[in-house]
Amino acid sequence: MRVLIETAFIVSGLVASVVIAWLAAWSYPLGKDDIWLVAYGAMVIIVLMGIGPLRRAYAQDRERLHGTNKENARG
């Protein structure tokens, strides 16, 4: 479930970036190429920033699914 939530955060960030870039490119056609270049860079950063939380969420979901607990495993 956590993985789904983190994925939704990443997707919502990408959608917001596209909407903002589209509106900016529409309002300033002369800078359309530059606006989209910056937007693509922002989208890459959004995905890169989401990898860490996504990996942690995957580990937590996997622990919960398999019933393993780190506290019990330490002995």
N, C-alpha and C positions, 0 to 999 in steps of 0.2 A: 504494500500500500504506500509505503514511504517513497519507493521508487517512482510510482505513478505521480505522486505529488511533486517530487523534484522535477520529473519530466514535464509536468504541466507548467511549472515555473519557468523552465527553459523555453518551452514553446510560447508561453505568453510574452516573454521578453523578446523573442524573435518576431512575433506578430506585432508587438508594439513598435519595434524598430522599423519594420516594413511600413507600417501605417505612418509613422512620423516621417520617414524618408519619402514616401509617396506624396504626402502633403507638402513637404518642403520642396520637392522637385516640381510639383505642380505649381507652387506659388512663385518659384524662381527658376524658370526654364533654362536660363543661361548657365546656371550652375548645376544642372541635372546630373551630369557625369560625376562631378566632384561630390555631390550630395550622396549619390549611390555608392561611391567608393568608400566614403566615411561610414555609411550605413553597413556595408559589407564587413568592414573592419570591426564595427561595433557588434555585429552578429557573431563574428568569430570569437570576440572577447566574451560575449555572453555564454557561448557554448563552453569555452575554456574555463570560465568561472563556475560553471555548473557541474563540471566533471567531479570535483572533490565532494561536494554534497551528495551527488548521485552515487558515488562509490560508497560513502558512509551509509547512505540509505539502503543500498543493496546489501551491505554487510549486516545491518540491523535486521532487515527483512529475512535474510538467510538464517541468521541466528534464531529468530523467532519461529521460522518455518520448521527448522530441524530440531528445535527444542534445546539447543545448546546454550549454556550460559557461561560467560567468561569467569564469573565469580566461583562457580562450582568446578570449573576446569583447573583452576589454580591450586586446588587441593587443600 
